[in-house]
Amino acid sequence: MQYELAYDLQDRTYAIIDTLGFEHVDKDRVSCIRSRGSRSRRTIARIHTLSKAMQLGMNCHAHYVIEFLERFEKLSEDEQTQVIIHELLHIPKTFGGGFRHHDYVAKKRVDELFKRYQRAV
């Protein structure tokens, strides 16, 4: 696997955070990366965080990293925006290093937020 910082995707992600009013998301603690060489067949993007144990051991706050796999680049701009929204929805209001599960991060919620985003831009 190869990783690189994705400043262009980070800028897009920050714009989505601002536009949708995701005030609980601390942009100073969210980063975006691209990965190449994954053997995953279906995954387009995924979100990572430091566990509570790591946060305590490293004496730091939660950070989230959104990883965009090669398949992401082949999507249309609208589909990419929906993927970014999906990954952001995994970040809980507490911003404490946990995740919201797919019972919350559902297609219906992503679609609603995507429509709201489209109206705003």
Disulfide bonds with the S-S distance in Angstrom:
none
